[in-house]
Amino acid sequence: MRLVAKLPAFLLILLLVSGCSALWPDERATDDRLSVFPTEDLPLRQAVELRWNDHQVPYIEARNDHDLAFTLGLVHAHLRGAQLSLLRHVSSGRLSEIAGPPATEIDHALRILDFGHATGEIEAKLPAETRNWVQAFVDGLNHYQAQRREDPPEYGLAGLESEPWTIRDVLRIGRLAGTDVNWLVYFSLLAERGDPEFQRLWDRALEAGQNGTVSFRKGSQQQALSDFLGGLSRSGSNTVVVAPERSASGGALIASDPHLGLNLPNLWILAGLKAPNYQAVGLMVPGLPFVAVGRNPEMAWGGTHMRAASSDLYDVSDLPAEQIDVSETDISVRFWFDETRQVRRTPHGPIITDADILPNGANETLALRWVGHEPSDELSALLQANRATTPEEFRAALESFALSPQNMLIADRAGNIGHIMATFQPVRKDFPPDDLVLDPSDPDTLWQGFHRTSDLPYILNPDKGYLASANNEPTQSGPPMGYFYSPDERVRRLEQFVAGQRNITLDDLADLQRDTRSLGAQDLAGHLLRSIREAELHDRHSEFLGPLESWDGDYAADARAPVVFETLLYHLWPRIQGAENSDDLAGAVNEWNYILAYLQEDLAALLPEERRQALSESLEAAEEDAEAYPRWGDMHRLKAAHSLANLPVIGSFFEYGDYPVGGSRETIMKTAHDLVNARHAARYGSQARHLSDLSDPDENYFVLFGGNDGWLGSANFMDQVPLWRQGDYIRMPLTRDRIVEDFPRLMQLPAGTG
């Protein structure tokens, strides 16, 4: 959580007094934490065995679906009570109840975006089986919350109170997790509309593509909104699947690592679930009762964000007043007076420019149409996919899945590997558009229905024996999907690794998940060296430039070359664009895609003397900056910090570790950053990992950056950080003997009537 203004002193005193248990949390051993888990008077139909390992990872073994879902609700509430409350506040635009006046404008924007818009219709259409599962899960959340003897430490500091959970709360969190990452690019570009150079910027952005995590000015309300939307949605990821003929074990392999914000608690819960008709292990989003990344006895799956264009912007300035629905929303503000704000909605979606914090460079009245405002059923889709036994069943399950658009890579016990595209993709006549903002009076700009999973390309068992996905532009034929993809360098690196090997093992894939080589940076560094030589500047800076001479783009933590490259890039790029520094440039221009696409062209376009001056001044400044950082890890850091670390004055209480780390914006081990010339923290990246070998039901491994328990002071709050840093994993087996061995702490939950 990022507060965007300093709080008055008396408010800080109130925070300090009310938040003592969060600022100075008691240490809780694993057994202490588990001792508060309810084991009696539970409304279970049959007895349940709940096992835990030393990392407080649960394994639920139930005899029916109701008891499995109910116990899963207990587990989510136990492990992530405070995080669940925060997710509910974000998804419903109620951050002001926590952060006070600085969050009011963010709440207004969130309420306009309206993550709950379609939840009533979705709930009404849920199949009985799904409804029963989700209701049992919600009942588990509420039961745990009602009997909880002690609120999470964050409650006093954040002013949180327990509220009953509903199915709509679950659906709203699902919509938040399905945020269209293209919005962040849109918002960045909207700031530049009205500028005479906007059309050039738009054309270049379309050509280069854009990352889904555009960075706004630090400390701004736009940055805060960006952090919530980009950090909570699955906007990145790598996944690779390997066919049996390339596998040392003779079984298909999968490696998947989702990319999200690098805050604690992690935005995943690791769990194992088992009932007569359901068994799966893997990663779950708090508040969502299905395994999003994982394995069942027959199949394993991992997704990467497709970057499909799930939204369009319309200029509704000329829309008749009778077509605009106007309502008021009351925002409760902690430590201050409540506020009432206006929300306007059109047939083309809510009017987002009514939110003051959203950029509006051309002062237009813009509505946002989003797939997430339409009904779809991700809950049924993922629950059915979790039970699938064949690629065909898995693909059929995803027919009702819309958000977030996913490239689902699968592997099964029979040796099949596949790539399934899962989304509701709007059918558009003209795509991509000539402009960011569309004219609603032009029928060619309006949606003509949706392409669904069964309409989209499907790959099964390619001759090459592997498949890889990393948010790159799809290569298979089919309807146009989007325009703001990641560069191809991560998928190139994945394919480069697996294409060059036979007898691949899970250890090989574990090494791949920690790969820190950037093919794009390697190419760009070579071009810069040639340009520096042509400008006759190399000899003067030969010692400084030496590490780049044979650099292969590896951003290893102990490497010198990345420091040289990044400090040079920091100073050179703005000069090439005619700016004093990167803050003077549009956010989209500072994105890695844009730099990769245009640095060589724009540097060459300068007059020879201008080019020489830009290079000379940048080399001088970079050499001075780089003196303070012998290695990339001295400059590039990974902070283990709670979201509350962004609070003013007391934020340092929530910082628990600061480590050197390798990686960069588009390395396989992604640790994204902006243009940098000094010590900084990665803001986004590979914060969870998964490996499975389908030849053995017990060969499934996972790790989180952080821990499974979100309770401040818990021994399991960040006990997986050393594992993550060392490349180690936690085994999540599927056979009974291994489950008993790996999860020795047994809770017997008897049947009862509550």
SULBELPE-V154052 format. One record per run of one state. SS is the DSSP state (@ for helix, = for strand, . for the rest). FROM is the first residue (numbers start at 0). TO is the last residue. If there is no record, write none. Layout:
SS&FROM&TO  SS&FROM&TO
This chain:
.&0&7  @&8&17  .&18&18  @&19&22  .&23&26  =&27&27  .&28&28  @&29&33  .&34&46  =&47&51  .&52&56  =&57&60  .&61&63  @&64&90  .&91&94  @&95&112  .&113&117  @&118&124  .&125&126  @&127&146  .&147&152  @&153&157  .&158&165  @&166&176  .&177&180  @&181&189  .&190&196  @&197&207  .&208&219  @&220&231  .&232&236  =&237&241  .&242&242  @&243&245  =&246&246  .&247&251  =&252&256  .&257&257  =&258&260  .&261&262  =&263&263  .&264&267  =&268&274  .&275&276  =&277&283  .&284&291  =&292&294  .&295&297  =&298&304  .&305&309  =&310&314  .&315&319  @&320&322  .&323&323  =&324&330  .&331&337  =&338&345  .&346&347  =&348&350  @&351&353  .&354&364  =&365&369  @&370&372  .&373&376  @&377&385  .&386&389  @&390&399  .&400&404  =&405&411  .&412&415  =&416&421  .&422&423  =&424&425  .&426&435  =&436&438  .&439&441  @&442&444  .&445&448  =&449&450  .&451&451  @&452&454  .&455&456  =&457&459  .&460&464  =&465&468  .&469&487  @&488&498  .&499&502  =&503&503  .&504&504  @&505&512  .&513&515  =&516&516  .&517&517  @&518&533  .&534&537  @&538&547  .&548&552  =&553&553  .&554&559  @&560&575  .&576&580  @&581&583  .&584&585  @&586&589  .&590&590  @&591&604  .&605&606  @&607&625  .&626&630  @&631&634  =&635&641  @&642&645  .&646&649  @&650&653  =&654&659  .&660&669  =&670&671  .&672&678  =&679&680  .&681&682  =&683&685  .&686&686  =&687&692  .&693&698  =&699&703  .&704&712  =&713&713  .&714&719  @&720&725  .&726&728  =&729&730  .&731&734  @&735&741  .&742&743  =&744&748  .&749&753
